[in-house]
């Protein structure tokens, strides 16, 4: 029988990495856990080669809405030259386990399995059925994983009432919990101006116009960063602020083999990744963008590309899970369970990036919380030398053992 550490290392060694994740490697891993703890196992492929694994722990009330524990199997690519440890080794040194996916989010999948398996082995029978889901392709938008699942008969049969998904490590001694996600606005800023020879003084060129707009965006981005740094003692986190990062630039002849450095281009473009909290009025933010692009000389416009994310109308905020008022039932159950066992937690926040939870909220309306039981640990998702300590891995299992019974024994549906 493998220990939790050995199982985690085994999972990290599976190269479920984009652009060609091999999900077939996960199949025997899931079957071993199903056999070991007596979970029912189902594998469904809505897209060939992209399986969804469902491990089910049956509850005593088959009519009760279920608890879903969601995790994704895929991981982002690595630059092996920047790693000091083999990212596919699950290398254990000085109490730290290294590997791509150590925090995002293979640890959580193992913690789900170990916690539920341990409780089941101790004779615990949940009131609500618990489904542990392993899905593909979260890192590239969920189009071959969570999205087709949510539109399927299988999802209806799972009968979910509440879902837990991934969160982030917390550098402090308190855990982080997330009740929503920022709206993604990918925009392209286009600037137009006069042509001419590179030796002349020509006013309001496309590049000059674009630079004015980018300076305004950078100023706003820095102001938000300063606000974040000044509010940490209030419990606010990155997801509570707006970021605007320029991620693409282009102007001039795009062919690098025939550059024309002496020609002033008539068009210049910038791609900007903007993440907007649910607390921001999106119509007002649009007006801000319009003001940034209203430069002297004109010729600057912007267009949204966020529709490619499939997140609904541009000016409709992503839905959130209530954490205040009469509808905040699941937050009260979850946070109450943590508090009753002495686990410290930050006030709930908006997740700074994007997870599969956004699709669950958008497409099914099921309440979700994002939570990775990792504390006193640097945030290393998508970073070099991603690791999780043995202590954090085992502590997370204990956290789930403390919290899950409050969720799966909740009787609010009666």
N, C-alpha and C positions, 0 to 999 in steps of 0.2 A: 504493500500500500504506500503510495507516494505521500510525502508531507506536503502541506500547502506551498512551501518554498520550492520544492522540487516540481510541483505541478505548474507553478508560476514560471519557473525557468523553462519548462517544456513548452509552454504556450509562447513564451518570448522567442523561442528558436524557430517558430513557424514563420516563414516569409510570406505573410499576408500583406505584402507591401505593394503599393501602386508604383508603376502603372499596370502590373500584372500579378495581382494577389492570388496566391494558390490556396483557395479556401478548402480544397480537398484534404489538406493537412489537418484541419480542425475536426474532421469527422470522427476519427478514432478517439480523439480527446474527449469529445462530447459523449461518445458511447461508453467510454470508461467511467465517466462520472455518473451516467445514467445507471449503469450496472452496479456501481459501487454503492449508491445511495437509494436505488430503487425509484428514480424519477422516470416518468414516461417521457420518451424522446420522439419528437417528430421533426422531420427535415422537409422543407418546402422550397422549391426553386421557382420563382416567378420569372427569372431570367437565367438561362442555362449557365452553369458554372458559378452561380452566385447564391449559395444556399442560405436559408434562414433556419437556424436550429431553435427548437422550443423544448425546453426541459420543464416538465410539469410536476408539481407537488400538489396532489389533490387535497382540497379542503373538505370539511365535513358538511358544508352547505353548498351543494352544486348550483343553487340558484343565486348565490351571492355574487355581486360583481368582484372580479378577480384583482389581484395585485400583480402588476407586471414589472419585472426587473430587467431593464434594457441595457445592452452593451453592444458595441460594434467590434468586429474582428479585424478590420483593416487598419493599416498604419501608413504614415506618410514616408516618402523616401528618405534616405540618409546620405550624407556625404562622409563616407568611411574615413577619409583622410583627416576629418575634423574630430573623430572619436578616438579616445585613448583606449577604449575597450571594444571588442568585437560586438557590434550592435545586434548580432544574431546568436550570441553565445549564452545569454542569461548569466553572464559572469558575476560571481559573488566575491566581493572583496571588501574588507573592512566593514562588514555588515550591510553593504549596499548591493543591490541586484541591478545590473546594467542591461539595457536592451531597448530597442525601439518598441514603443508601446507600454513601457514600464509604468507610465502615468496615464497615457492616453491610448486605450483605457483597459488594457488586458488585465491590469491589477484588479479592477472593479469586477470584471467577469469572474475571475477566480474567487474573489471575496464573496460574491453572491453564492457561488456553488458551495464553497466551504461552509459558509454560515448556515445556509439552508440544509445542507447535508448533515452538519453537526446537530442542528435542532431536530431534524427528522430522526437521526440515530438515537437521540435522547428520548424519543417517544412523543415528541410534540406533534399534535395534529392541528393544523391551521383551520380556522373557521372558513376563511376565503381561500380559494385555490390560488396558488402562486405559480406564475409562468416566468421562467428565466429565458430571455430571448438573446440570441447572438445573431446580429445582422451584418450584412456586407455593405461596403461602399459609403459609409457615413462621411468619410473624409472628402468625397467628391460629390456630395449633395444628396445621397440616399436614393437616387433614381432607380437603382437596381436592388434596393433593399427595403428600407422602411416605407417608402412611398407606395410601391405596389402592395406591400403588406397591408397598409392602412385602407386600401381600396378592395381588399379581398374578403371572401367568406371566412377565411381562417381567422382574421382579426375579429369578426363578429362572434365567432365561436369561442374565442378567448374570453369574451365578455369583460373587458377591462373596466375597472372603476377608478384606479389610480396607478400612476406609473412613476418609477424612479429611473433616472438616467444619469449620465456623467456630470461631474462638476469640475472643480479645479483643486489642485493642492493648495493648502494655505501655509504661507511662511510663518504664521503666528501659531500660538498654542490653541487657537479656536478654529473650528471647522468652518468652511464656507458652504453656503447653500444658495441656490439660484432658482428664482420663480418665473423667469422670462428671459428673452433674448433681445438684443438690439436689432433694430431694423437695418437691413443691408441696403445701402444705396451705392451701387457702382455707377459712376458717371463718367462721361467723356466730355472734356472741355475742348472746344474748338475755337481757335483764333485765326482771323484772316487779316491780311495786310498787303501792302504794295510789294511788288517784286523789284529787283535791282541788282546792281553789282556789289559784291562784298566790300569794295573799297570806298563806298559812298556813305554820307550821313543821310539816312532815310528815316523819317519819324514814323512811329506807330507801326513798325513791322509786326508780322504775326508772332514772332518769338518775343518781341518786347511786350506786346499785349498779353501774351500768355504768362509771361513772367510776373506781370502786375497781379494777375489773378492768383497765381500760385503763392505769391508773397502774402496775400490776404488769407488764403487757406492755411498757410503755415502759421501765421499769427494767431488765428483762431485755435488751431491745433495746440499750440504752445499754451495759450490761455487755459484751455481745458486741462492740460497736463498740470499746470500750476494749481488749479482748483482741486484736482485729484490729490496732489501731494499735500495740500493744506487741509484736506477733509478726512484723512485716514482715521483720526481719532473719533470721528463720528460714525465709523463703521461703513462708510461708502467705499465702493470698489470700482475697478476700471469700467465695468459695465454700466455704471451710473453716469458716465460722461461720454461725450461724442468725440470720436477720433476721425481724422481726415488725413489719410496717407496717400501721397502721390506714388503710384506704383508703375506707371508707364509714361514715357515721353517719346514723341516723334516729331520730326520736322525735316524738310529737305529731301534729297534723293534717298529712298529707303534701301537702295542697293549698295552694300558696303564695298563691292568690287569696283564701282564707278562713282566714288564720292565727288561732289561738286561743292567745294568749300567756298568758292567765290560767288555763289548764287544765293541771294536772299530769298528764302522760301516764302510763298504766299499763304501757306497754311501751316499751323503747328497744333499739336494735340497733346493732351495729358489725360491719363486715366487716373481716377481717384477712388479709393476704397473708403467709403464713409460708413461708420456704424453709429446708429442713433438710438439712444435709450427710449423705452416706451413712454417716459415722462415728458419727452420733447414733442411739441406741436409740429407735425410734419409740414403743414401748410406754411407756418412761420419760418421753418427752416428753408423751405423752397424760396421764400422771399429773400432770405439771407444770401442764398446762392445767387439769386438774380442780382442782388446788390454787388456781390463780389465780381460778377462778370460785367457790370456796367462801368467799364473803364473808359477813360478819355480816348476818343478816336473810334470807339465802337468796334464792331467786328468780332466780338466774343460771344459765344453761346455755349450752352451745356445741354446734354441729353442724358436721360437715365438709361442704364443698362440693367437695372435691378430685376427687370421682368425675367431675365434668364434664370434667376433664382427660383422663380415660381412662387414667390411669397405673397401673392395677392396684389391688389392695387397699391400704387406707390405711396399714396397718402393715408393708407390704413395701417396703423401700428400692429405689430405682431401681438397676438393675445398673450396674456399672462395668467398665472395661477394665483388666485386671491391669497394674500397673506394678512389681510386686515378685514374686519367686519364679519357679518354672519356667514358669508360664503367661504371663509378661510378655514374650513373644517380640517382639510388634510394637512395644512401647515400646522395647525394646533396639535393634531395627533403626532405628527412627525417631530416637531420641535419639543413637544411635551415629553415624548419618549427619550429624546436625547438628554433633556434637562433632568429628568427623573433618575437617570443613570450617571449623572455628573459630567456629561460631555459638554464642553463649552462650544458655543456656536456664534458666529457673527450674525448680525441682522441680515435677513434675506436680501439678495442683490440681483441685479440683471447680469446674465452671463455675457461676457465681453465679446464672444465670437458666435459660433453657430453650432448647434448639435441637432440630433434627430428629434429632440423634444419639440422643436418648432413645428415640425410636420404633424406631430401628434396633436398639439394644441390647435393648429390650423385646420387639419383635416378631420379630426374626430372630437375635438373639444374636451378630451380627457385631461383632468388636472395632472400636472407633472412637476416634479422638483428635480433639479440637477444637484447631485451630491456625490463627491468622491471622498471617502473617509481618510483623507491624508492631511496631516497637519505638521507644523514645525519642519516643513520641507520646501525647498525652492520649487517654483513652478517651472517645469522643464518640458512641457509638451511641445513637440516638434523641434526640440533643441538638441544640440550635440550632447553626448554622454548622459542621455536620459536615464534616470535611475529611480528606484524606490528602495528604501531601507527595509530590511527584514522586520524590524520593529513596527514600521508603518503598515506593512502588509498584514501582519498578525493582529495589530490593533484594529485595523479596518474590519477584519472578520468578527472581532468581539463587538465592535460598534453595530454591525448589522444584526448580530445575535441579540443585542439589546433592543434594537429599534424595530426590526421586522415583526415581532409578535404584536406590537401595538397596531401595526398596519393590517396584518392579515386576520387579526381578531376583532377589528372594528365592526360594530353592529349598526352603524348609522343608516344602513339601507333598510332596516326593519321598520 
